[in-house]
Amino acid sequence: MKKLVKIIGISAGSVAALLLSAFVLLNTDGVQNWLMQRAISMLKEKLQTEVRLENVSVDLIHQTINLNGLEVDDRQRRKMLVMEQLRVGLDLWALLQHEVVLTDAFIKGLSAKLYQPASPTDSAANYQFVVDAFKTKDKAKKEEKHPMRFDVRRVDLEDISLSFNERKIALEAFTYKGKGERPKLVELTGLSASLADAAVKKPDAGKLRLGKIVLDFDKRHASVREIEATDLLQRKMLQMKELTADIDLTAALFDHKVTVTDAKVDGLSAQVYKGTAGRDTIANFQFIADLFKKEKKQPADSAATMTAAVPDTTVTATPKKGKKKPFIFDIRQVSLADISLVFNDRRVSVASLSFKGKNNLPEALDASGLSTAFVRQTKKGPVDTKLSINRLSMRKQGGKKVLVADKIAFHTNNHKPRRNTGKPKRGAFDAGHLDIAAHLEARIDTIGKGIVKAAVTKCYAHDRGSGLQVNDLRLYLAADGKNAHLSHIIARTGSTLITIPSADMQLPSKKENRQLAYKAPSLHARVLLKDISKPFAPVLRNFVIPLQLQCGMSGTATTMQFDGVQVCTNDRRLTIQASGGIDNLKDKYKLNVHFNVQRMTAENTTAERIIKQFAGRKFMMKQFRALGTIGYQGHFEVLYRREQFAGHLTTAGGPINFQFSLDENNKYVTGTTSADGFRLGQVMDMKNLGDIACEASFRFDYSKQRTAAMRKLKGGKLPIGNIDCKVIRASYGIVKAKNVSASIQSDGAIAQGKIYAPGKILDLGCTFSFTNTDQMNATKIKPIVKLLPSKSDGDDTSAKQSKKDKQSKKDKPAKDDKPAKDDKPAKGDKPAKKDKSIGAFFKNLFSKSK
């Protein structure tokens, strides 16, 4: 037994001595240099390239390995990897348990140049041979091995430089602290990345630099300082002073749950360009994604050959990639200061903003100095547009959230004269010159994922350029992302009040190809047209008669329809029932306003009162009063620079059919009218003039410039134009006439007309003129009598008949028998000169024929 113990003791001592000798030998420079040379030879043989190493040292006591001056070339004899210093601390005893515990690692002066492909002749990346040399070829053996567990405790990097084709990444310093698979601290200093562009040929183009990044997993805190980026055109793309956030980094990294309890951003400025002229065919920030994206592998020649050899009947299935676990965000608090963003020609700036929320829902908001500016492209050219909000806040009040937007300003400028410049009759509203000041207050009852229930409790806006003003706007809104329901809508401007009990909207979405649509079954309004006179229709500036309006409304982004339109005055002496709509709202050249008037009734006093609301000359008002109560049924259309009206009138003088149009381009009103049994004498205050059936066409000039020039030349109180009329039947006293043509031509000072009735024996008619439509009984009339030649007179054209007439002189009547002399009335029988009326003319004419 003693002998056995002695043998075991000697053996153990020998092993210990052997191990101690090996331990001592491994720590000597000679052995380590021999091992280094042996390892380099093995690497050269395995990699089949040049490998250089200045020295290596192994400290088994402290369990560290040091490498200095490592260089590895690629197969094209280019320096692929250069490392100035490497120090690695390992727990050697943990290796026995299939665990790699990296207690400490330090790398300094690492430079790697990678290419894929290295040149047109290369079939793979210049580093691919290293991967191929160390990968496991026997898959069965690889599966049998126990997986290694890694525990990285600390890693420090200094002066790191990596390049991959045209991409370059540099790092001044890097520190990593962890335990097991979980990181505790990550700190980067002086991280810069650049993407060279052969077309630009500028060394500073496409560059990103971060001053310092700290990710503290234990303290749940992250910070980034001094971010700078320039795009490929060497324009400043991104600048930020500091970003700090209290965030659970471990949950974000492993569980995809991003919970930000507090975040602050200071001095952020970004300029983003996409789809503009020149080189910005793609976003200028795309190069940042290109810096870190994975390059696609180029297929090798052998792989291409194998693919070609596969029969057509063989189908290779590509395994589908599993869906990535989505991130769940919960932003609790965010603070922004001095923010400036540019996207193409749109600019956004924020002086300060603080946000508090829970489960991605806002709880409180306070922002100041919000503004945006952009150029809106229109058919008439670019329009500079600006929107600013002095203060935007949301706070809890009485269990509800209250949103307030104070001092809202909206400006547009198309750098052209205003639409009403030199055109006083045109409305002052001009979308190219808006200057709106507004204020908004709203109560938010419910806000959730895709669901909003809120009420606008106070809103007013004023366009200082046009005078358009909304004194009050209130409504209740319930929306779910696709549809919205509005109720209790009240809008007031001046003395005009509009109320809509309820309305439904379909919200637009380009992604889902959904168009805007809305419908309000009932709209009620008390309208004073004077309230909209300055912005839209200066001609209504004196229109102070209140009107009551009721209708149903529906439409889309380009159309509006009105059903059951009812308009009336308070005393109901004017009532209108109609329906219609508006098409092509977005294109004024195709705009079409069309209405069908089922019934309109206007009592005489109300109709005259309405006409007097409009400034300007009033013609034929005396005759208008004689029309009495007017009824109308018809339709009208308002097109681009043209208005068209047509319909049937009922008056005290009888019914009238008409149609006329206003040509805004040439400034003429043209049309036709017809009547059957119209009491013209009653309307024109001419007692002897009876009923008339006629058809007429007319054309009047309402050009301001032409009318003013004629007024200056001749004066006058009449309209300028002409009327052509065909009188089917008419009467004057006991005289009746048929198929009489009449015409009137007015130059503004005097109207001259002609009435002509052709007959079998005589053509009868008259000319007349007047200067004032209110004094038609003073019309000057001159008769026209034209004796038609007989048929026999038309046959005396041959020479033979002329000879016969000469031979039969005895048969000729005596000179005294000539009717021209014998039938002349005595001077005393001539009618008085003052009586030149058409009635006297026809009376004398017919009495002589008897």
HUKA-V142488 format. One record per residue. RES is the residue in one small letter. SS is DSSP state (@ for helix, = for strand, . for the rest). OMEGA is omega in radians with two decimals (* if undefined). NEAR is the number of other ideal C-beta (glycine too) atoms within 10 Angstrom. Layout:
RES:SS:OMEGA:NEAR / RES:SS:OMEGA:NEAR
This chain:
m:.:3.11:5 / k:@:3.12:6 / k:@:3.13:7 / l:@:3.12:8 / v:@:3.14:9 / k:@:3.13:10 / i:@:-3.14:10 / i:@:3.13:10 / g:@:3.11:10 / i:@:3.14:10 / s:@:-3.14:10 / a:@:3.12:10 / g:@:3.11:10 / s:@:3.12:10 / v:@:3.13:10 / a:@:3.12:10 / a:@:3.11:10 / l:@:3.13:10 / l:@:3.13:10 / l:@:3.10:10 / s:@:3.11:10 / a:@:-3.14:12 / f:@:3.14:11 / v:@:-3.14:11 / l:@:-3.13:13 / l:@:3.14:13 / n:.:3.10:14 / t:.:-3.11:10 / d:@:-3.09:11 / g:@:3.14:8 / v:@:-3.12:14 / q:@:3.09:19 / n:@:3.11:13 / w:@:3.10:12 / l:@:3.13:14 / m:@:-3.14:18 / q:@:3.12:12 / r:@:-3.14:10 / a:@:3.13:13 / i:@:3.12:16 / s:@:3.12:11 / m:@:3.11:11 / l:@:3.12:17 / k:@:-3.13:14 / e:@:-3.09:10 / k:@:-3.09:13 / l:@:-3.11:18 / q:.:3.09:10 / t:.:-3.08:17 / e:.:3.10:16 / v:=:-3.13:18 / r:=:3.13:13 / l:=:-3.11:17 / e:=:3.12:12 / n:=:3.10:12 / v:=:3.11:20 / s:=:-3.14:15 / v:=:3.12:17 / d:=:-3.09:14 / l:.:3.12:13 / i:.:3.13:8 / h:.:3.09:9 / q:.:3.13:17 / t:=:3.08:17 / i:=:-3.13:16 / n:=:3.05:15 / l:=:3.12:19 / n:=:3.03:16 / g:=:3.12:15 / l:=:3.09:19 / e:=:3.11:15 / v:=:3.10:20 / d:=:3.03:17 / d:.:-3.06:23 / r:.:3.09:17 / q:.:3.09:13 / r:.:3.01:9 / r:.:3.13:11 / k:=:-3.10:14 / m:=:-3.10:23 / l:=:3.07:17 / v:=:3.11:17 / m:=:-3.10:19 / e:=:-3.07:16 / q:=:3.06:17 / l:=:3.04:18 / r:=:-3.08:17 / v:=:3.04:16 / g:=:-3.08:17 / l:=:2.98:16 / d:.:-3.03:16 / l:@:3.14:9 / w:@:3.13:10 / a:@:3.12:16 / l:@:3.13:12 / l:.:-3.13:8 / q:.:3.12:11 / h:.:3.13:11 / e:=:3.10:13 / v:=:3.11:13 / v:=:3.13:19 / l:=:-3.06:18 / t:=:-3.11:16 / d:=:3.08:16 / a:=:-3.14:19 / f:=:3.11:16 / i:=:3.13:19 / k:=:3.07:16 / g:=:3.12:17 / l:=:3.11:19 / s:=:3.14:17 / a:=:3.11:17 / k:=:-3.07:19 / l:=:-3.12:18 / y:.:3.06:18 / q:.:-0.26:16 / p:.:-3.10:16 / a:.:3.14:21 / s:.:3.13:8 / p:.:-3.13:5 / t:.:-3.13:7 / d:.:3.07:16 / s:.:-3.13:14 / a:.:3.13:17 / a:.:-3.09:20 / n:.:3.10:20 / y:.:-3.06:20 / q:@:-3.11:19 / f:@:3.10:16 / v:@:3.11:18 / v:@:-3.12:10 / d:@:-3.08:11 / a:@:-3.04:13 / f:@:3.13:8 / k:.:-3.11:8 / t:.:-3.11:10 / k:.:-3.11:7 / d:.:-3.09:8 / k:@:-3.11:8 / a:@:3.13:7 / k:@:-3.12:9 / k:@:-3.13:10 / e:@:-3.11:8 / e:@:-3.10:8 / k:.:3.05:9 / h:.:-3.12:7 / p:.:3.11:6 / m:.:3.05:10 / r:=:-3.07:13 / f:=:3.08:12 / d:=:-3.11:16 / v:=:-3.08:18 / r:.:-3.11:17 / r:=:3.07:17 / v:=:3.08:17 / d:=:3.11:16 / l:=:3.07:19 / e:=:3.03:17 / d:=:-3.13:16 / i:=:3.13:20 / s:=:3.13:15 / l:=:3.06:15 / s:=:3.13:16 / f:=:-2.98:17 / n:.:-3.12:15 / e:.:-3.12:14 / r:=:3.13:19 / k:=:3.10:18 / i:=:3.14:17 / a:=:-3.11:16 / l:=:3.12:19 / e:=:3.14:15 / a:=:-3.14:16 / f:=:3.09:18 / t:=:3.10:15 / y:=:3.05:19 / k:=:-3.12:17 / g:=:3.09:18 / k:=:-3.03:11 / g:.:3.11:12 / e:.:-3.04:10 / r:=:3.06:12 / p:=:3.10:18 / k:=:-3.12:18 / l:=:3.03:16 / v:=:-3.11:18 / e:=:3.12:16 / l:=:3.11:19 / t:=:3.06:17 / g:=:3.07:16 / l:=:3.11:20 / s:=:3.12:17 / a:=:-3.13:20 / s:=:3.13:22 / l:=:-3.12:20 / a:.:3.12:18 / d:.:-3.08:17 / a:.:-3.13:6 / a:.:-3.11:9 / v:.:-3.14:16 / k:.:3.08:8 / k:.:-3.05:14 / p:.:-3.10:10 / d:.:-3.11:9 / a:.:3.11:19 / g:.:-3.04:28 / k:=:3.09:22 / l:=:3.13:21 / r:=:3.08:16 / l:=:-3.10:19 / g:=:-3.12:18 / k:=:3.09:17 / i:=:3.10:17 / v:=:3.06:17 / l:=:-3.12:22 / d:=:-3.06:18 / f:.:-3.13:21 / d:.:-3.12:12 / k:.:-3.14:12 / r:.:-3.07:17 / h:=:3.09:16 / a:=:3.11:20 / s:=:3.09:15 / v:=:-3.11:20 / r:=:2.99:16 / e:=:3.05:14 / i:=:3.10:22 / e:=:3.11:16 / a:=:3.02:23 / t:=:-3.10:22 / d:.:-3.07:27 / l:.:3.08:22 / l:.:3.06:17 / q:.:3.05:15 / r:.:3.09:13 / k:=:-3.05:12 / m:=:-3.07:24 / l:=:3.03:18 / q:=:3.08:16 / m:=:3.13:21 / k:=:-3.05:16 / e:=:3.01:17 / l:=:3.09:17 / t:=:-3.13:17 / a:=:2.96:21 / d:=:-2.97:17 / i:=:3.07:22 / d:.:-3.05:16 / l:@:-3.13:21 / t:@:3.12:15 / a:@:3.12:15 / a:@:-3.08:20 / l:@:-3.01:14 / f:@:-3.08:10 / d:@:3.13:12 / h:.:3.07:13 / k:=:-3.10:15 / v:=:3.12:17 / t:=:-3.13:15 / v:=:-3.14:18 / t:=:3.11:14 / d:=:3.12:15 / a:=:3.14:18 / k:=:3.10:16 / v:=:-3.10:20 / d:=:3.03:15 / g:=:3.12:16 / l:=:3.10:19 / s:=:-3.11:18 / a:=:3.07:18 / q:=:-3.08:20 / v:=:3.14:16 / y:.:-3.14:21 / k:.:3.06:13 / g:.:3.10:9 / t:.:-3.09:11 / a:.:3.08:7 / g:.:-3.03:7 / r:.:-3.08:14 / d:.:3.08:17 / t:.:3.00:9 / i:.:-3.09:12 / a:.:-3.13:15 / n:.:3.09:21 / f:.:-3.12:18 / q:@:-3.08:15 / f:@:3.12:24 / i:@:3.07:18 / a:@:3.13:9 / d:@:-3.14:14 / l:@:-2.99:18 / f:@:-3.11:10 / k:.:-3.12:10 / k:.:-3.14:5 / e:.:3.07:12 / k:.:-3.14:7 / k:.:3.10:12 / q:.:-3.14:12 / p:.:3.10:12 / a:.:-3.12:12 / d:@:-3.14:8 / s:@:3.14:9 / a:@:3.12:12 / a:@:3.14:11 / t:@:3.14:9 / m:@:3.13:11 / t:@:-3.13:10 / a:@:-3.09:7 / a:@:-3.12:8 / v:.:3.13:10 / p:.:-3.12:5 / d:.:-3.09:5 / t:.:-3.10:5 / t:.:3.12:7 / v:.:3.12:6 / t:.:-3.11:6 / a:.:3.09:5 / t:.:-3.11:5 / p:.:3.14:5 / k:.:3.10:6 / k:.:3.11:6 / g:.:3.14:6 / k:.:3.10:6 / k:.:3.12:7 / k:.:-3.09:9 / p:.:3.09:7 / f:.:3.07:10 / i:=:-3.04:14 / f:=:3.02:13 / d:=:-3.10:15 / i:=:-3.08:21 / r:.:-3.08:18 / q:=:3.13:18 / v:=:3.08:17 / s:=:3.12:16 / l:=:3.10:18 / a:=:3.07:17 / d:=:-3.11:16 / i:=:3.11:20 / s:=:-3.11:15 / l:=:3.11:15 / v:=:3.04:17 / f:=:-2.99:14 / n:.:-3.12:14 / d:.:3.12:14 / r:=:-3.14:14 / r:=:3.11:15 / v:=:3.10:16 / s:=:3.13:16 / v:=:3.09:21 / a:=:3.09:15 / s:=:3.13:14 / l:=:3.02:18 / s:=:-3.05:16 / f:=:3.04:18 / k:=:-3.11:16 / g:=:3.12:16 / k:=:-3.09:11 / n:.:3.11:12 / n:.:3.12:12 / l:=:-3.08:12 / p:=:3.06:15 / e:=:3.13:16 / a:=:-3.11:14 / l:=:3.08:18 / d:=:-3.10:15 / a:=:3.11:19 / s:=:3.10:15 / g:=:3.08:17 / l:=:3.12:20 / s:=:3.05:16 / t:=:3.13:15 / a:=:3.14:16 / f:=:3.12:18 / v:=:3.14:13 / r:=:-3.12:14 / q:=:3.11:10 / t:=:3.13:11 / k:.:-3.14:7 / k:.:3.11:10 / g:=:-3.10:11 / p:=:3.12:14 / v:=:3.06:19 / d:=:-3.07:15 / t:=:3.14:17 / k:=:3.06:15 / l:=:3.12:16 / s:=:3.07:15 / i:=:-3.10:20 / n:=:3.14:16 / r:=:3.10:15 / l:=:-3.09:20 / s:=:3.03:15 / m:=:-3.10:21 / r:=:3.10:13 / k:=:3.12:11 / q:=:-3.14:9 / g:.:3.14:7 / g:.:3.12:6 / k:=:3.08:13 / k:=:-3.11:20 / v:=:3.12:15 / l:=:-3.13:18 / v:=:3.02:16 / a:=:-3.02:19 / d:=:3.11:14 / k:=:3.04:12 / i:=:3.12:19 / a:=:3.14:14 / f:=:-3.08:16 / h:=:2.97:16 / t:=:-3.14:18 / n:=:3.11:14 / n:.:3.09:19 / h:.:3.06:10 / k:.:3.08:13 / p:.:3.10:11 / r:.:-3.08:16 / r:.:-3.08:16 / n:.:3.10:18 / t:.:-3.09:11 / g:.:-3.14:7 / k:.:-3.04:11 / p:.:-3.12:9 / k:.:3.11:11 / r:.:-3.13:16 / g:.:-3.08:20 / a:.:-3.12:19 / f:.:-3.12:20 / d:.:-3.12:20 / a:.:3.11:13 / g:.:3.14:18 / h:.:3.11:22 / l:.:3.07:19 / d:=:-2.98:14 / i:=:2.99:19 / a:=:-3.03:14 / a:=:3.09:18 / h:=:-3.07:15 / l:=:3.00:18 / e:=:-3.10:16 / a:=:3.08:19 / r:=:-3.11:17 / i:=:-3.14:17 / d:=:-3.11:14 / t:=:3.04:12 / i:=:-3.10:15 / g:=:-3.13:11 / k:.:3.11:9 / g:.:-3.10:9 / i:=:3.10:11 / v:=:3.00:15 / k:=:-3.04:16 / a:=:3.12:19 / a:=:2.99:17 / v:=:-3.06:19 / t:=:-3.13:16 / k:=:3.10:13 / c:=:3.02:19 / y:=:-3.10:16 / a:=:-3.09:17 / h:=:3.03:17 / d:=:-3.04:21 / r:.:3.13:11 / g:.:-3.07:17 / s:.:-3.08:22 / g:.:3.10:16 / l:.:-3.05:20 / q:=:2.99:18 / v:=:-3.08:16 / n:.:-3.11:16 / d:=:3.08:12 / l:=:3.12:19 / r:=:3.11:17 / l:=:3.05:18 / y:=:-3.04:17 / l:=:3.00:18 / a:=:-3.05:16 / a:=:3.13:16 / d:.:3.14:14 / g:.:3.10:11 / k:.:-3.11:13 / n:=:3.12:13 / a:=:3.08:16 / h:=:3.13:14 / l:=:3.13:19 / s:=:3.12:14 / h:=:-3.13:13 / i:=:3.10:19 / i:=:3.09:13 / a:=:-3.10:17 / r:=:2.98:18 / t:=:-3.05:21 / g:.:3.09:14 / s:.:3.12:13 / t:=:-3.12:19 / l:=:3.13:16 / i:=:3.09:16 / t:=:3.10:15 / i:=:-3.11:19 / p:=:-3.12:13 / s:=:3.11:14 / a:=:3.12:19 / d:=:-3.12:15 / m:=:2.94:17 / q:=:-3.05:15 / l:.:-3.09:16 / p:.:3.08:14 / s:=:3.09:12 / k:.:-3.11:7 / k:.:-3.11:5 / e:.:3.12:8 / n:.:-3.12:7 / r:=:-3.07:13 / q:.:3.08:12 / l:.:3.06:13 / a:=:-3.13:16 / y:=:3.14:17 / k:=:3.05:14 / a:=:-3.06:18 / p:=:-3.05:15 / s:=:3.08:14 / l:=:3.11:19 / h:=:-3.12:14 / a:=:2.93:16 / r:=:-2.93:15 / v:=:2.95:20 / l:.:-3.01:18 / l:@:3.10:19 / k:@:-3.08:19 / d:@:-3.13:21 / i:@:-3.04:20 / s:@:-3.06:19 / k:@:-3.10:19 / p:@:-2.98:19 / f:@:-3.03:17 / a:.:3.11:16 / p:@:-3.14:17 / v:@:-3.13:16 / l:@:-3.02:19 / r:.:3.13:14 / n:.:-3.07:14 / f:.:-3.06:20 / v:.:3.09:12 / i:.:3.11:18 / p:.:3.10:14 / l:=:3.07:18 / q:=:-3.08:16 / l:=:3.06:17 / q:=:3.13:13 / c:=:2.97:20 / g:=:-3.02:15 / m:=:3.06:19 / s:=:3.13:17 / g:=:3.10:18 / t:=:3.13:14 / a:.:-3.08:11 / t:.:-3.09:14 / t:.:3.01:15 / m:=:3.12:15 / q:=:3.14:16 / f:=:-3.13:18 / d:=:3.08:13 / g:=:-3.12:14 / v:=:3.08:20 / q:=:3.13:14 / v:=:3.11:18 / c:=:2.99:16 / t:=:-3.12:18 / n:.:-3.14:11 / d:.:3.11:10 / r:.:3.02:11 / r:.:2.96:17 / l:=:3.10:21 / t:=:-3.14:16 / i:=:3.01:19 / q:=:-3.03:16 / a:=:3.03:20 / s:=:-3.13:16 / g:=:-3.11:18 / g:=:-3.14:17 / i:=:3.11:17 / d:=:3.07:15 / n:.:-3.11:14 / l:.:-3.05:16 / k:.:-3.13:9 / d:.:-3.05:12 / k:.:3.13:10 / y:.:3.10:9 / k:.:-3.12:12 / l:.:-3.12:14 / n:=:3.05:15 / v:=:-3.06:16 / h:=:-3.13:15 / f:=:3.00:17 / n:=:-3.14:15 / v:=:3.14:19 / q:=:-3.11:13 / r:=:3.01:12 / m:=:3.08:18 / t:=:3.12:18 / a:=:3.07:20 / e:.:-2.95:17 / n:@:-3.09:17 / t:@:3.13:12 / t:@:3.12:19 / a:@:3.11:19 / e:@:3.12:15 / r:@:3.11:15 / i:@:3.13:16 / i:@:-3.11:12 / k:.:3.06:13 / q:.:-3.08:15 / f:.:3.10:12 / a:.:3.11:12 / g:.:-3.12:8 / r:.:3.10:8 / k:.:-3.13:13 / f:.:2.99:14 / m:.:3.12:15 / m:@:3.11:13 / k:@:3.12:14 / q:@:3.14:17 / f:@:3.13:18 / r:@:-3.12:14 / a:.:3.14:17 / l:.:3.11:20 / g:.:3.11:15 / t:.:-3.06:15 / i:=:3.01:19 / g:=:-3.07:13 / y:=:3.02:19 / q:=:-3.10:14 / g:=:-3.11:18 / h:=:3.05:16 / f:=:-3.14:19 / e:=:3.04:15 / v:=:-3.14:16 / l:=:3.12:15 / y:.:3.12:13 / r:.:3.10:12 / r:=:3.07:12 / e:=:-3.10:15 / q:=:-3.12:15 / f:=:3.09:18 / a:=:3.10:15 / g:=:-3.06:16 / h:=:3.13:12 / l:=:2.95:19 / t:=:-3.09:16 / t:=:3.06:20 / a:.:3.11:14 / g:.:-3.12:22 / g:=:-3.11:19 / p:=:3.11:14 / i:=:2.98:18 / n:=:-3.08:15 / f:=:2.92:18 / q:=:3.10:16 / f:=:-3.12:18 / s:=:3.09:17 / l:=:3.13:18 / d:=:-3.09:14 / e:.:3.13:13 / n:.:-3.09:8 / n:.:3.08:10 / k:.:3.05:15 / y:=:2.97:16 / v:=:-3.10:17 / t:=:3.12:15 / g:=:3.13:17 / t:=:3.08:14 / t:=:3.12:18 / s:=:3.14:18 / a:=:3.11:22 / d:=:-3.12:15 / g:=:3.13:13 / f:=:-3.11:20 / r:=:-3.06:17 / l:@:3.14:20 / g:@:3.12:18 / q:@:-3.11:19 / v:@:-3.07:22 / m:@:-3.14:18 / d:.:3.06:14 / m:.:-2.95:17 / k:.:-3.08:11 / n:.:-3.12:13 / l:=:-3.05:20 / g:=:3.13:19 / d:=:-3.10:17 / i:=:2.98:24 / a:=:-3.01:16 / c:=:3.01:19 / e:=:-3.05:15 / a:=:2.99:18 / s:=:-3.07:15 / f:=:3.11:18 / r:=:-3.11:15 / f:=:-3.12:18 / d:=:3.05:19 / y:.:3.04:15 / s:.:-3.12:13 / k:@:-3.09:12 / q:@:-3.12:8 / r:@:-3.14:14 / t:@:3.13:17 / a:@:3.13:10 / a:@:3.13:12 / m:@:3.10:17 / r:@:3.14:14 / k:@:-3.10:8 / l:@:-3.01:11 / k:@:-3.05:13 / g:.:3.07:11 / g:.:-3.10:17 / k:.:-3.05:13 / l:.:3.00:20 / p:.:-3.13:19 / i:=:-3.13:21 / g:=:-3.11:19 / n:=:3.11:16 / i:=:3.01:17 / d:=:-3.00:15 / c:=:3.01:19 / k:=:-3.13:15 / v:=:-3.13:19 / i:=:3.03:15 / r:=:3.14:16 / a:=:3.11:23 / s:=:3.05:16 / y:=:-3.04:19 / g:.:3.11:15 / i:.:-3.09:11 / v:=:3.08:17 / k:=:-3.10:11 / a:=:3.10:18 / k:=:3.07:11 / n:=:3.12:12 / v:=:3.07:19 / s:=:-3.13:15 / a:=:3.11:20 / s:=:3.10:15 / i:=:3.10:20 / q:=:-3.09:15 / s:=:3.07:21 / d:=:3.14:17 / g:.:3.14:20 / a:.:-3.12:15 / i:.:3.07:16 / a:=:3.14:23 / q:=:-3.09:14 / g:=:-3.14:19 / k:=:3.05:16 / i:=:-3.04:22 / y:=:3.14:15 / a:=:3.12:18 / p:.:3.11:13 / g:.:3.14:11 / k:.:-3.12:6 / i:.:-3.08:9 / l:=:2.92:15 / d:=:-3.06:14 / l:=:3.09:21 / g:=:3.11:21 / c:=:2.96:20 / t:=:-3.13:14 / f:=:3.13:18 / s:=:3.07:16 / f:=:-3.10:20 / t:.:-3.09:16 / n:.:-3.10:14 / t:@:3.10:18 / d:@:3.13:15 / q:@:-3.10:11 / m:@:3.11:16 / n:@:3.08:11 / a:@:-3.13:9 / t:.:3.11:18 / k:=:-3.06:12 / i:=:3.04:17 / k:=:-3.10:13 / p:=:3.06:17 / i:=:3.08:15 / v:=:3.14:11 / k:=:3.14:11 / l:=:-3.14:8 / l:.:3.09:12 / p:.:3.13:7 / s:.:-3.13:9 / k:@:-3.14:7 / s:@:3.10:7 / d:@:3.14:9 / g:@:-3.11:8 / d:@:-3.08:9 / d:.:-3.13:10 / t:.:-3.10:8 / s:.:-3.13:9 / a:@:3.13:6 / k:@:3.14:7 / q:@:3.10:10 / s:@:3.11:10 / k:@:3.13:10 / k:@:-3.14:10 / d:@:3.12:12 / k:@:-3.11:7 / q:@:-3.10:8 / s:.:-3.14:9 / k:@:-3.13:7 / k:@:-3.10:5 / d:@:-3.11:7 / k:.:3.10:9 / p:.:3.13:8 / a:.:3.14:6 / k:@:-3.13:7 / d:@:-3.11:7 / d:@:-3.13:9 / k:.:-3.11:10 / p:@:-3.10:8 / a:@:-3.12:6 / k:@:-3.05:9 / d:@:-3.04:8 / d:.:-3.14:8 / k:.:3.11:10 / p:.:3.09:10 / a:.:-3.09:6 / k:@:-3.14:6 / g:@:-3.12:5 / d:@:-3.12:8 / k:.:3.10:10 / p:.:3.14:12 / a:.:-3.11:7 / k:.:-3.07:6 / k:.:-3.10:6 / d:.:3.14:11 / k:.:-3.12:16 / s:.:-3.14:18 / i:@:3.12:22 / g:@:3.11:17 / a:@:3.13:15 / f:@:-3.13:22 / f:@:3.14:19 / k:@:3.12:17 / n:@:-3.10:16 / l:@:-3.11:14 / f:@:3.10:11 / s:@:3.11:8 / k:@:-3.11:9 / s:@:3.08:8 / k:.:*:4
